[in-house]
Amino acid sequence: MNRSHAAELDRVPAPALVIVAVLSVQLGAAVAKSLFDDLTPTGVVALRLVFGGLALGLLFRPRIRNRPRGELRLAVVFGLVLVSMNLCFFQALDRIPLGIAVTLEFIGPLGVALIGSRRSSDFLWVAMAASGIALLAPGIGEGLDAAGAAFALAAGVLWGAYILLGVRVGKAFAGPTGLVLAMGVGACVALPLGVASAGSSLLEPVLLAAGFGVAVLSSAVPWSLELEALRRLPTQVFGVLMSLEPAIGALVGFVVLGERLGIRAVTAIALVVAASAGAARGARTAPAPPDV
């Protein structure tokens, strides 16, 4: 980021940066879902990770030579978790509304925020989140696709693993090097799967451009904005703002994709958002967003 862009961001309130970052991620997911008929969910994941990995690699040029094998293995595991998380979430997105997919996936960062907690108030957040998930349960298998819900929950578990691994990667590598290596690993895994799934459609210029747009909206833009926001915000405040993601996902799903949610689903989303915000306020670190 050059100095002029940094100066412009300095004039934007930090909370607004987080909201725009979350909105960008959800817009990227909405655009991705609109491409599923032409590219398949796996094909979109491949383009997202390939373009995202290339952009980060060219920008930061990580050095692999002479790095300990243990660090490289950690980056590989991080990359495998990253690509698995993306594949599960996009399979969920193909089957259930965006807002519900993000809500179910949010069990990951919520669980991480509550791990090791000894505060009695955290039992309230657990109960609130569980109530939200329980509200969605009656619709699973009827109006709500069971496989889609399972994929979203699996993505949530992987998101939790991604956050915990991200802490170790951040300590092992300086700057974004570990993330760049993980993106490269994820791209190498996703590309052959995408080719097998989407075939020659991956080479169509219009779809390639759309895939690049998904990568920019889901990775480059939010990642830059979040780094700037974290520089100026307490991690607890950042976590609370990130907790709005399920609600913003539902709003984007309605406006962009025309996905309407009933009162039960809206109430479930509100409960999970409230639980995540409450847990984030007391957490030592803010949950990391899945914006890569």
Secondary structure by P-SEA (a helix, b strand, c coil): ccaaaaaaaaaccaaaaaaaaaaaaaaaaaaaaaacccccaaaaaaaaaaaaaaaaaaacccccccccaaaaaaaaaaaaaaaaaaaaaaaaaacccaaaaaaaaccaaaaaaaccccccaaaaaaaaaaaaaaaacccccccccaaaaaaaaaaaaaaaaaaaaaaaaaaacccaaaaaaaaaaaaaaaaaaaaaacccccccaaaaaaaaaaaaaacaaaaaaaaaaaacccaaaaaaaacaaaaaaaaaaaacccccccaaaaaaaaaaaaaaaaaaaacccccccccc
